[in-house]
Amino acid sequence: MRSLTRNFTIVVIEPIHKSGIKILQKHAEVIQLPIGSTEKDLLKVSEQADAFVTRGFVKIPKEVLETASRLKVVGVHGAGVDHIDTDFAQKRGVLIIRTPETLTDTVAEFTVGLMLSLLRKIPKADAAVRRGDWHKKYTDLVGVDLNGKTVGIVGLGRIGSAVAKRLKAFEVNLVYCKRVRAIEVEKQLGAEYVRLNQLLRKSDIISLHVPLTAETRHMISHEEFSLMKKGVYIVNTSRGWVIDEKALYAALVSGKVAGAALDVFESEPLRLDSQLKKLENVILTPHLAATSEEALKRTATTVAEEVVRVLRRHTLLPCGNF
């Protein structure tokens, strides 16, 4: 395959697997921003960029897109695009490529892992052993079974369905809500379709799997918590703004919510002064659900190949093998 080198510049905004970098470097000049870079750092190099590769932790607003006059494509390492001004990108004719399929199983596994860790108090038990509090096993470290519980899946898309599939092995009762009813998935998994307010009332455990939109922003807030069973558990591996964190904190303190496992937050990184850090019935992870060795390699390779394909179309050269 003929190289694009020296013709195009690709800015990799956050670190991706070396397999993806190798593909990009084979075909273009690559600028890799260092870990911890911000929107200001991106602005400094945006004028040079024919392509961005983003993992979603640095925003790509209108101000960045305006300065990136050469930009042709944004390759998203994953599924979410809420960090991009997609409307302005579309007006500019900038193509946005997503790679959601590469992460489905990885996020689903992590979600179930969080659920088990939350119910069985695994992180708390680990901390107790390290402190020498072995006797806590008779009191504070007694958890609950996943088996037999009613699990509510909010958003039965790719990841929600993959989570539901894995949960069936634990013989749970599955209920779900979704904008469009997924009848085939219902048949396969034995899941019951309900409205959101019904799901909130029926579920022992709630797992969130929706994108961030105007409709889903703070879709779980004070009113929704009031509908839930006392002692419910909540897992969120979707987007932080789906849950109103102040309302969640109040529900956790009151005991309405027995525990929460959160991989995403309203502000990322999670603020140092976040009240959630003070609670023992919360598991906090740094937006890690899609991060496994296999998933990172799959996603980096896929997004790199797709970005190069788009740039090649601008050279009017045929695509070859990578």
Buried (B, 14 or more C-beta within 10 A) or exposed (E): EEEBEEBBBBBBBBBBBEBBBEBBBBBBBBBBBEEEBEBEBBBEBBEBBBBBBBBBBBBBBBBBBBBBEEBBBBBBBBBBBBBBBBEBBEEBEBBBBBBBEBBBBBBBBBBBBBBBBBBBBBBBBEBBEEEEBEEBEEEEBEBBEBEEBBBBBBBBBBBBBBBBBBBBEBEBBBBBBBEEEBEEBBEEBEBBBBEBEBBBBBBBBBBBBBBBEEEBBBBBBEEBBEBBBEEBBBBBBBBBBBBBBEBBBBBBEEEBBBBBBBBBBBEBEBEEEBBBEEBEBBBBBEBEBBBBEEBBBBBBBBBBBBBBBBBBBEEEEEEEEE
